[in-house]
């Protein structure tokens, strides 16, 4: 049986995360880093901009990308959340998980495990 190849994030999420980390990146660099076609990145950028997830301004010949924290979430089960609220919720959950893992790890060290 052939192993299925998949990723946790869609191309849209991958590009959005890349832009959070590198707002002055170019389309070519983003495409290379994410192993996507430049045409794919252009389409994703258009989608993100059209739906209000991304703000773009010119700086010379280049674009500067900023994720719109007040952009609405699109999926019906996340409707009512802005990007800011959704990402804050995810961050809070991750911090809680890390805290529990840290407590568990320090408890094991104390008892000599």
The first five atom37 places (N, CA, C, CB, O) and aatype in JSON, in Angstrom:
{
  "aatype": [20, 20, 20, 20, 20, 20, 20, 20, 20, 20, 20, 20, 20, 20, 20, 20, 20, 20, 20, 20, 20, 20, 20, 20, 20, 20, 20, 20, 20, 20, 20, 20, 20, 20, 20, 20, 20, 20, 20, 20, 20, 20, 20, 20, 20, 20, 20, 20, 20, 20, 20, 20, 20, 20, 20, 20, 20, 20, 20, 20, 20, 20, 20, 20, 20, 20, 20, 20, 20, 20, 20, 20, 20, 20, 20, 20, 20, 20, 20, 20, 20, 20, 20, 20, 20, 20, 20, 20, 20, 20, 20, 20, 20, 20, 20, 20, 20, 20, 20, 20, 20, 20, 20, 20, 20, 20, 20, 20, 20, 20, 20, 20, 20],
  "atom_mask": [
    [1, 1, 1, 1, 1],
    [1, 1, 1, 1, 1],
    [1, 1, 1, 1, 1],
    [1, 1, 1, 1, 1],
    [1, 1, 1, 1, 1],
    [1, 1, 1, 1, 1],
    [1, 1, 1, 1, 1],
    [1, 1, 1, 1, 1],
    [1, 1, 1, 1, 1],
    [1, 1, 1, 1, 1],
    [1, 1, 1, 1, 1],
    [1, 1, 1, 1, 1],
    [1, 1, 1, 1, 1],
    [1, 1, 1, 1, 1],
    [1, 1, 1, 1, 1],
    [1, 1, 1, 1, 1],
    [1, 1, 1, 1, 1],
    [1, 1, 1, 1, 1],
    [1, 1, 1, 1, 1],
    [1, 1, 1, 1, 1],
    [1, 1, 1, 1, 1],
    [1, 1, 1, 1, 1],
    [1, 1, 1, 1, 1],
    [1, 1, 1, 1, 1],
    [1, 1, 1, 1, 1],
    [1, 1, 1, 1, 1],
    [1, 1, 1, 1, 1],
    [1, 1, 1, 1, 1],
    [1, 1, 1, 1, 1],
    [1, 1, 1, 1, 1],
    [1, 1, 1, 1, 1],
    [1, 1, 1, 1, 1],
    [1, 1, 1, 1, 1],
    [1, 1, 1, 1, 1],
    [1, 1, 1, 1, 1],
    [1, 1, 1, 1, 1],
    [1, 1, 1, 1, 1],
    [1, 1, 1, 1, 1],
    [1, 1, 1, 1, 1],
    [1, 1, 1, 1, 1],
    [1, 1, 1, 1, 1],
    [1, 1, 1, 1, 1],
    [1, 1, 1, 1, 1],
    [1, 1, 1, 1, 1],
    [1, 1, 1, 1, 1],
    [1, 1, 1, 1, 1],
    [1, 1, 1, 1, 1],
    [1, 1, 1, 1, 1],
    [1, 1, 1, 1, 1],
    [1, 1, 1, 1, 1],
    [1, 1, 1, 1, 1],
    [1, 1, 1, 1, 1],
    [1, 1, 1, 1, 1],
    [1, 1, 1, 1, 1],
    [1, 1, 1, 1, 1],
    [1, 1, 1, 1, 1],
    [1, 1, 1, 1, 1],
    [1, 1, 1, 1, 1],
    [1, 1, 1, 1, 1],
    [1, 1, 1, 1, 1],
    [1, 1, 1, 1, 1],
    [1, 1, 1, 1, 1],
    [1, 1, 1, 1, 1],
    [1, 1, 1, 1, 1],
    [1, 1, 1, 1, 1],
    [1, 1, 1, 1, 1],
    [1, 1, 1, 1, 1],
    [1, 1, 1, 1, 1],
    [1, 1, 1, 1, 1],
    [1, 1, 1, 1, 1],
    [1, 1, 1, 1, 1],
    [1, 1, 1, 1, 1],
    [1, 1, 1, 1, 1],
    [1, 1, 1, 1, 1],
    [1, 1, 1, 1, 1],
    [1, 1, 1, 1, 1],
    [1, 1, 1, 1, 1],
    [1, 1, 1, 1, 1],
    [1, 1, 1, 1, 1],
    [1, 1, 1, 1, 1],
    [1, 1, 1, 1, 1],
    [1, 1, 1, 1, 1],
    [1, 1, 1, 1, 1],
    [1, 1, 1, 1, 1],
    [1, 1, 1, 1, 1],
    [1, 1, 1, 1, 1],
    [1, 1, 1, 1, 1],
    [1, 1, 1, 1, 1],
    [1, 1, 1, 1, 1],
    [1, 1, 1, 1, 1],
    [1, 1, 1, 1, 1],
    [1, 1, 1, 1, 1],
    [1, 1, 1, 1, 1],
    [1, 1, 1, 1, 1],
    [1, 1, 1, 1, 1],
    [1, 1, 1, 1, 1],
    [1, 1, 1, 1, 1],
    [1, 1, 1, 1, 1],
    [1, 1, 1, 1, 1],
    [1, 1, 1, 1, 1],
    [1, 1, 1, 1, 1],
    [1, 1, 1, 1, 1],
    [1, 1, 1, 1, 1],
    [1, 1, 1, 1, 1],
    [1, 1, 1, 1, 1],
    [1, 1, 1, 1, 1],
    [1, 1, 1, 1, 1],
    [1, 1, 1, 1, 1],
    [1, 1, 1, 1, 1],
    [1, 1, 1, 1, 1],
    [1, 1, 1, 1, 1],
    [1, 1, 1, 1, 1],
    [1, 1, 1, 1, 1]
  ],
  "atom_positions": [
    [[0.84, -1.18, 0.0], [0.0, 0.0, 0.0], [0.88, 1.25, 0.0], [-0.95, 0.0, 1.22], [1.82, 1.36, 0.79]],
    [[0.57, 2.18, -0.89], [1.35, 3.4, -1.01], [1.03, 4.33, 0.16], [1.07, 4.1, -2.35], [-0.13, 4.55, 0.5]],
    [[2.09, 4.88, 0.77], [1.91, 5.8, 1.89], [1.35, 7.13, 1.39], [3.26, 6.03, 2.64], [1.84, 7.68, 0.4]],
    [[0.32, 7.63, 2.08], [-0.28, 8.91, 1.7], [0.61, 10.04, 2.16], [-1.69, 9.06, 2.29], [1.12, 10.02, 3.28]],
    [[0.78, 11.02, 1.31], [1.58, 12.2, 1.66], [0.62, 13.36, 1.9], [2.62, 12.54, 0.54], [-0.2, 13.7, 1.05]],
    [[0.76, 13.96, 3.08], [-0.09, 15.09, 3.42], [0.65, 15.98, 4.4], [-1.45, 14.62, 4.0], [1.65, 15.57, 4.98]],
    [[0.15, 17.19, 4.58], [0.73, 18.1, 5.55], [-0.38, 18.66, 6.43], [1.51, 19.26, 4.84], [-1.55, 18.64, 6.06]],
    [[0.0, 19.13, 7.58], [-0.98, 19.66, 8.53], [-1.59, 20.97, 8.04], [-0.33, 19.87, 9.89], [-2.77, 21.24, 8.27]],
    [[-0.79, 21.79, 7.36], [-1.26, 23.09, 6.9], [-1.47, 23.12, 5.39], [-0.27, 24.18, 7.3], [-0.74, 22.48, 4.63]],
    [[-2.48, 23.86, 4.97], [-2.7, 24.09, 3.55], [-1.64, 25.06, 3.04], [-4.13, 24.64, 3.3], [-0.9, 25.64, 3.83]],
    [[-1.58, 25.22, 1.73], [-0.66, 26.22, 1.16], [-0.98, 27.61, 1.69], [-0.74, 26.2, -0.38], [-0.07, 28.41, 1.93]],
    [[-2.27, 27.9, 1.89], [-2.66, 29.21, 2.39], [-2.1, 29.44, 3.8], [-4.19, 29.34, 2.41], [-1.57, 30.51, 4.08]],
    [[-2.22, 28.46, 4.66], [-1.7, 28.6, 6.02], [-0.18, 28.69, 6.01], [-2.15, 27.42, 6.89], [0.4, 29.47, 6.76]],
    [[0.47, 27.9, 5.17], [1.93, 27.93, 5.1], [2.44, 29.29, 4.64], [2.44, 26.83, 4.15], [3.4, 29.82, 5.2]],
    [[1.79, 29.87, 3.63], [2.19, 31.19, 3.15], [1.91, 32.24, 4.24], [1.43, 31.56, 1.84], [2.74, 33.12, 4.47]],
    [[0.78, 32.16, 4.89], [0.44, 33.11, 5.95], [1.48, 33.07, 7.08], [-0.97, 32.81, 6.5], [1.92, 34.11, 7.55]],
    [[1.85, 31.88, 7.5], [2.86, 31.74, 8.56], [4.21, 32.29, 8.1], [3.0, 30.26, 8.98], [4.9, 32.96, 8.86]],
    [[4.56, 32.01, 6.86], [5.82, 32.53, 6.3], [5.82, 34.06, 6.33], [6.02, 32.01, 4.84], [6.84, 34.69, 6.65]],
    [[4.67, 34.66, 6.0], [4.58, 36.13, 5.98], [4.61, 36.72, 7.39], [3.32, 36.57, 5.27], [5.08, 37.84, 7.57]],
    [[4.1, 35.98, 8.37], [4.21, 36.44, 9.75], [5.68, 36.53, 10.16], [3.45, 35.48, 10.7], [6.09, 37.47, 10.85]],
    [[6.46, 35.56, 9.72], [7.88, 35.5, 10.09], [8.75, 36.42, 9.22], [8.38, 34.08, 9.97], [9.76, 36.94, 9.68]],
    [[8.34, 36.61, 7.97], [9.16, 37.36, 7.0], [8.27, 38.28, 6.16], [9.95, 36.38, 6.08], [8.01, 37.98, 5.0]],
    [[7.82, 39.41, 6.72], [6.87, 40.27, 6.01], [7.43, 40.91, 4.74], [6.4, 41.35, 6.93], [6.66, 41.34, 3.88]],
    [[8.75, 40.98, 4.6], [9.34, 41.62, 3.42], [9.82, 40.58, 2.41], [10.51, 42.51, 3.84], [10.56, 40.92, 1.48]],
    [[9.42, 39.34, 2.57], [9.85, 38.29, 1.66], [9.31, 38.51, 0.25], [9.41, 36.93, 2.18], [8.31, 39.2, 0.06]],
    [[9.98, 37.92, -0.71], [9.51, 38.01, -2.09], [8.7, 36.75, -2.43], [10.7, 38.17, -3.08], [8.76, 35.74, -1.73]],
    [[7.96, 36.85, -3.51], [7.19, 35.7, -3.99], [8.14, 34.55, -4.31], [6.34, 36.08, -5.23], [7.87, 33.4, -3.95]],
    [[9.23, 34.85, -4.98], [10.19, 33.81, -5.36], [10.78, 33.11, -4.13], [11.32, 34.41, -6.21], [10.88, 31.88, -4.1]],
    [[11.18, 33.9, -3.13], [11.76, 33.32, -1.91], [10.73, 32.47, -1.18], [12.29, 34.43, -0.98], [11.03, 31.38, -0.71]],
    [[9.5, 32.98, -1.08], [8.43, 32.23, -0.43], [8.18, 30.92, -1.16], [7.13, 33.06, -0.38], [8.05, 29.87, -0.53]],
    [[8.13, 30.98, -2.47], [7.92, 29.77, -3.27], [9.05, 28.77, -3.05], [7.81, 30.12, -4.77], [8.8, 27.58, -2.86]],
    [[10.28, 29.25, -3.08], [11.43, 28.36, -2.87], [11.41, 27.73, -1.48], [12.74, 29.13, -3.07], [11.59, 26.52, -1.33]],
    [[11.18, 28.55, -0.46], [11.2, 28.06, 0.92], [10.09, 27.03, 1.18], [11.05, 29.22, 1.89], [10.29, 26.07, 1.93]],
    [[8.93, 27.24, 0.56], [7.79, 26.34, 0.8], [7.67, 25.24, -0.25], [6.51, 27.15, 0.83], [6.76, 24.42, -0.21]],
    [[8.62, 25.24, -1.2], [8.61, 24.27, -2.29], [7.28, 24.29, -3.05], [8.87, 22.86, -1.74], [6.66, 23.26, -3.31]],
    [[6.87, 25.53, -3.41], [5.66, 25.75, -4.19], [6.04, 26.47, -5.48], [4.61, 26.57, -3.39], [7.09, 27.1, -5.56]],
    [[5.17, 26.39, -6.46], [5.37, 27.16, -7.69], [5.08, 28.63, -7.38], [4.47, 26.63, -8.85], [4.21, 28.94, -6.57]],
    [[5.81, 29.53, -8.05], [5.56, 30.96, -7.86], [4.11, 31.3, -8.18], [6.51, 31.81, -8.73], [3.49, 32.12, -7.51]],
    [[3.58, 30.67, -9.2], [2.18, 30.92, -9.59], [1.22, 30.54, -8.45], [1.84, 30.11, -10.88], [0.22, 31.21, -8.23]],
    [[1.54, 29.47, -7.74], [0.73, 29.05, -6.59], [0.76, 30.11, -5.51], [1.21, 27.7, -6.04], [-0.27, 30.46, -4.94]],
    [[1.96, 30.62, -5.21], [2.11, 31.65, -4.17], [1.34, 32.9, -4.57], [3.6, 31.98, -3.93], [0.68, 33.51, -3.72]],
    [[1.42, 33.31, -5.82], [0.68, 34.48, -6.29], [-0.82, 34.28, -6.08], [0.98, 34.75, -7.79], [-1.5, 35.19, -5.6]],
    [[-1.33, 33.11, -6.42], [-2.75, 32.82, -6.22], [-3.15, 32.85, -4.76], [-3.09, 31.48, -6.81], [-4.2, 33.38, -4.41]],
    [[-2.3, 32.28, -3.91], [-2.57, 32.29, -2.46], [-2.59, 33.72, -1.94], [-1.52, 31.45, -1.7], [-3.48, 34.09, -1.17]],
    [[-1.61, 34.52, -2.35], [-1.55, 35.92, -1.91], [-2.8, 36.68, -2.34], [-0.3, 36.61, -2.47], [-3.35, 37.48, -1.58]],
    [[-3.26, 36.44, -3.55], [-4.49, 37.09, -4.03], [-5.68, 36.67, -3.18], [-4.75, 36.73, -5.52], [-6.5, 37.51, -2.79]],
    [[-5.78, 35.38, -2.88], [-6.88, 34.88, -2.04], [-6.85, 35.52, -0.65], [-6.8, 33.34, -1.91], [-7.87, 36.0, -0.16]],
    [[-5.67, 35.52, -0.03], [-5.53, 36.06, 1.33], [-5.86, 37.55, 1.37], [-4.1, 35.82, 1.86], [-6.49, 38.04, 2.31]],
    [[-5.43, 38.25, 0.36], [-5.7, 39.69, 0.28], [-7.2, 39.95, 0.06], [-4.88, 40.33, -0.85], [-7.79, 40.81, 0.73]],
    [[-7.79, 39.23, -0.86], [-9.21, 39.41, -1.19], [-10.11, 39.11, 0.0], [-9.59, 38.51, -2.37], [-11.13, 39.77, 0.19]],
    [[-9.75, 38.11, 0.81], [-10.57, 37.71, 1.95], [-10.3, 38.51, 3.22], [-10.35, 36.25, 2.23], [-10.95, 38.29, 4.25]],
    [[-9.34, 39.44, 3.16], [-9.09, 40.32, 4.29], [-8.09, 39.78, 5.31], [-10.37, 40.6, 4.97], [-7.96, 40.35, 6.39]],
    [[-7.38, 38.7, 4.98], [-6.39, 38.14, 5.9], [-5.05, 38.87, 5.81], [-6.19, 36.67, 5.61], [-4.23, 38.78, 6.73]],
    [[-4.83, 39.58, 4.71], [-3.52, 40.11, 4.43], [-3.63, 41.57, 4.0], [-2.82, 39.28, 3.35], [-4.48, 41.93, 3.19]],
    [[-2.75, 42.4, 4.55], [-2.64, 43.79, 4.15], [-1.31, 43.94, 3.42], [-2.74, 44.77, 5.38], [-0.3, 43.4, 3.86]],
    [[-1.31, 44.67, 2.32], [-0.11, 44.81, 1.5], [0.15, 46.28, 1.23], [-0.25, 44.02, 0.16], [-0.77, 47.04, 0.91]],
    [[1.41, 46.67, 1.38], [1.79, 48.04, 1.01], [3.1, 47.97, 0.23], [1.92, 48.97, 2.27], [3.9, 47.05, 0.41]],
    [[3.29, 48.94, -0.61], [4.49, 49.01, -1.44], [5.63, 49.67, -0.68], [4.2, 49.78, -2.74], [5.42, 50.63, 0.07]],
    [[6.83, 49.15, -0.89], [8.05, 49.78, -0.38], [9.04, 49.71, -1.54], [8.61, 49.06, 0.96], [9.69, 48.69, -1.76]],
    [[9.15, 50.82, -2.25], [9.97, 50.8, -3.47], [9.34, 49.88, -4.5], [11.41, 50.36, -3.16], [8.18, 50.06, -4.87]],
    [[10.11, 48.91, -4.95], [9.6, 47.95, -5.94], [9.03, 46.7, -5.28], [10.7, 47.56, -6.9], [8.5, 45.83, -5.97]],
    [[9.12, 46.61, -3.97], [8.7, 45.4, -3.27], [7.43, 45.63, -2.47], [9.8, 44.91, -2.35], [7.06, 46.77, -2.16]],
    [[6.78, 44.54, -2.14], [5.61, 44.58, -1.27], [6.01, 44.22, 0.15], [4.51, 43.62, -1.77], [6.9, 43.4, 0.37]],
    [[5.35, 44.84, 1.1], [5.48, 44.48, 2.52], [4.14, 43.88, 2.9], [5.87, 45.74, 3.43], [3.09, 44.5, 2.72]],
    [[4.17, 42.67, 3.44], [2.95, 41.96, 3.79], [2.74, 41.99, 5.3], [3.0, 40.5, 3.28], [3.68, 41.78, 6.07]],
    [[1.52, 42.25, 5.7], [1.18, 42.22, 7.12], [-0.11, 41.43, 7.27], [1.05, 43.66, 7.72], [-1.1, 41.69, 6.59]],
    [[-0.09, 40.48, 8.17], [-1.29, 39.71, 8.45], [-2.26, 40.62, 9.17], [-0.98, 38.42, 9.29], [-1.89, 41.3, 10.13]],
    [[-3.5, 40.64, 8.72], [-4.54, 41.47, 9.32], [-5.1, 40.76, 10.55], [-5.67, 41.79, 8.3], [-5.86, 39.8, 10.4]],
    [[-4.74, 41.19, 11.75], [-5.2, 40.49, 12.95], [-6.71, 40.56, 13.15], [-4.5, 41.05, 14.16], [-7.28, 39.76, 13.89]],
    [[-7.34, 41.52, 12.5], [-8.79, 41.66, 12.65], [-9.56, 41.01, 11.5], [-9.15, 43.13, 12.74], [-10.78, 41.14, 11.42]],
    [[-8.84, 40.31, 10.63], [-9.49, 39.59, 9.54], [-10.37, 38.47, 10.1], [-8.44, 39.02, 8.57], [-9.99, 37.81, 11.07]],
    [[-11.52, 38.25, 9.49], [-12.45, 37.23, 9.99], [-12.01, 35.83, 9.61], [-13.85, 37.49, 9.47], [-11.43, 35.62, 8.55]],
    [[-12.3, 34.88, 10.47], [-12.05, 33.48, 10.15], [-13.13, 33.02, 9.18], [-12.04, 32.59, 11.45], [-14.29, 33.44, 9.29]],
    [[-12.77, 32.18, 8.23], [-13.67, 31.84, 7.14], [-14.49, 30.57, 7.38], [-12.88, 31.68, 5.89], [-15.65, 30.5, 6.97]],
    [[-13.92, 29.58, 8.04], [-14.64, 28.32, 8.26], [-15.85, 28.56, 9.14], [-13.71, 27.25, 8.89], [-15.77, 29.33, 10.1]],
    [[-16.98, 27.91, 8.83], [-18.2, 28.13, 9.62], [-18.02, 27.87, 11.12], [-19.31, 27.25, 9.1], [-18.58, 28.6, 11.94]],
    [[-17.24, 26.86, 11.49], [-17.07, 26.55, 12.92], [-16.18, 27.56, 13.64], [-16.49, 25.17, 13.07], [-16.11, 27.55, 14.87]],
    [[-15.5, 28.44, 12.9], [-14.66, 29.47, 13.51], [-15.23, 30.86, 13.29], [-13.25, 29.4, 12.95], [-14.63, 31.87, 13.68]],
    [[-16.38, 30.91, 12.65], [-17.02, 32.21, 12.37], [-17.24, 32.96, 13.69], [-18.37, 32.02, 11.6], [-17.57, 32.34, 14.71]],
    [[-17.07, 34.23, 13.67], [-17.21, 35.02, 14.88], [-15.87, 35.31, 15.51], [-18.1, 34.3, 15.87], [-15.75, 36.23, 16.33]],
    [[-14.84, 34.54, 15.15], [-13.48, 34.81, 15.62], [-12.76, 35.68, 14.61], [-12.71, 33.49, 15.87], [-12.95, 35.52, 13.4]],
    [[-11.94, 36.6, 15.1], [-11.0, 37.28, 14.21], [-9.72, 36.45, 14.22], [-10.73, 38.78, 14.66], [-9.56, 35.54, 15.05]],
    [[-8.81, 36.75, 13.32], [-7.51, 36.06, 13.3], [-6.83, 36.2, 14.66], [-6.59, 36.61, 12.17], [-6.27, 35.24, 15.19]],
    [[-6.88, 37.41, 15.22], [-6.23, 37.68, 16.51], [-6.8, 36.77, 17.59], [-6.42, 39.16, 16.91], [-6.05, 36.14, 18.34]],
    [[-8.13, 36.7, 17.67], [-8.78, 35.88, 18.7], [-8.49, 34.4, 18.5], [-10.29, 36.12, 18.7], [-8.25, 33.67, 19.46]],
    [[-8.51, 33.97, 17.26], [-8.26, 32.56, 16.97], [-6.82, 32.19, 17.32], [-8.54, 32.26, 15.48], [-6.58, 31.17, 17.98]],
    [[-5.86, 33.01, 16.88], [-4.46, 32.71, 17.16], [-4.15, 32.82, 18.66], [-3.55, 33.66, 16.37], [-3.33, 32.06, 19.18]],
    [[-4.79, 33.76, 19.35], [-4.63, 33.87, 20.8], [-5.12, 32.59, 21.47], [-5.4, 35.09, 21.35], [-4.49, 32.08, 22.4]],
    [[-6.24, 32.08, 21.01], [-6.79, 30.84, 21.57], [-5.85, 29.67, 21.34], [-8.17, 30.52, 20.96], [-5.61, 28.87, 22.25]],
    [[-5.3, 29.56, 20.14], [-4.34, 28.5, 19.83], [-3.1, 28.66, 20.7], [-3.95, 28.53, 18.33], [-2.6, 27.67, 21.26]],
    [[-2.59, 29.88, 20.83], [-1.4, 30.14, 21.65], [-1.66, 29.76, 23.1], [-0.98, 31.61, 21.56], [-0.81, 29.14, 23.74]],
    [[-2.82, 30.11, 23.63], [-3.16, 29.78, 25.02], [-3.19, 28.27, 25.23], [-4.52, 30.38, 25.4], [-2.68, 27.76, 26.24]],
    [[-3.78, 27.56, 24.27], [-3.84, 26.1, 24.37], [-2.44, 25.49, 24.34], [-4.69, 25.52, 23.23], [-2.14, 24.58, 25.1]],
    [[-1.58, 26.0, 23.45], [-0.21, 25.48, 23.36], [0.58, 25.76, 24.63], [0.51, 26.1, 22.15], [1.35, 24.91, 25.08]],
    [[0.4, 26.94, 25.21], [1.09, 27.26, 26.46], [0.62, 26.36, 27.6], [0.86, 28.73, 26.84], [1.42, 25.94, 28.44]],
    [[-0.66, 26.06, 27.62], [-1.2, 25.17, 28.64], [-0.63, 23.76, 28.48], [-2.76, 25.14, 28.56], [-0.26, 23.12, 29.47]],
    [[-0.55, 23.28, 27.27], [0.02, 21.96, 26.99], [1.49, 21.93, 27.41], [-0.13, 21.59, 25.49], [1.94, 20.97, 28.03]],
    [[2.23, 22.98, 27.07], [3.65, 23.05, 27.42], [3.83, 23.07, 28.93], [4.31, 24.28, 26.79], [4.76, 22.45, 29.46]],
    [[2.97, 23.78, 29.62], [3.05, 23.86, 31.08], [2.82, 22.49, 31.72], [2.02, 24.87, 31.62], [3.54, 22.1, 32.64]],
    [[1.84, 21.76, 31.24], [1.55, 20.42, 31.76], [2.73, 19.49, 31.46], [0.24, 19.85, 31.15], [3.13, 18.7, 32.32]],
    [[3.26, 19.57, 30.26], [4.4, 18.71, 29.89], [5.61, 19.02, 30.76], [4.76, 18.9, 28.4], [6.33, 18.11, 31.17]],
    [[5.84, 20.31, 31.03], [6.97, 20.72, 31.87], [6.8, 20.2, 33.3], [7.1, 22.25, 31.88], [7.76, 19.71, 33.9]],
    [[5.59, 20.3, 33.84], [5.32, 19.79, 35.19], [5.53, 18.28, 35.25], [3.9, 20.14, 35.62], [6.1, 17.76, 36.2]],
    [[5.06, 17.58, 34.21], [5.24, 16.13, 34.17], [6.71, 15.75, 34.09], [4.48, 15.54, 32.97], [7.16, 14.81, 34.75]],
    [[7.47, 16.49, 33.28], [8.89, 16.21, 33.13], [9.65, 16.49, 34.42], [9.48, 17.03, 31.99], [10.53, 15.71, 34.79]],
    [[9.33, 17.56, 35.11], [10.05, 17.88, 36.34], [9.66, 16.92, 37.46], [9.77, 19.34, 36.77], [10.47, 16.64, 38.34]],
    [[8.43, 16.42, 37.44], [7.98, 15.43, 38.43], [8.72, 14.13, 38.26], [6.48, 15.21, 38.33], [9.05, 13.47, 39.24]],
    [[8.99, 13.73, 37.03], [9.71, 12.49, 36.76], [11.17, 12.61, 37.2], [9.64, 12.14, 35.25], [11.74, 11.65, 37.72]],
    [[11.77, 13.79, 37.0], [13.16, 13.98, 37.41], [13.29, 13.91, 38.93], [13.7, 15.32, 36.89], [14.27, 13.39, 39.45]],
    [[12.29, 14.46, 39.64], [12.35, 14.48, 41.09], [12.32, 13.08, 41.69], [11.22, 15.3, 41.64], [13.01, 12.81, 42.67]],
    [[11.53, 12.2, 41.11], [11.42, 10.85, 41.66], [12.45, 9.9, 41.06], [10.01, 10.29, 41.43], [12.42, 8.7, 41.31]],
    [[13.37, 10.44, 40.27], [14.45, 9.63, 39.76], [14.1, 8.78, 38.55], [14.92, 8.76, 40.82], [14.75, 7.76, 38.32]],
    [[13.13, 9.15, 37.79], [12.77, 8.4, 36.59], [13.49, 8.87, 35.37], [11.29, 8.47, 36.35], [13.29, 8.33, 34.28]]
  ]
}
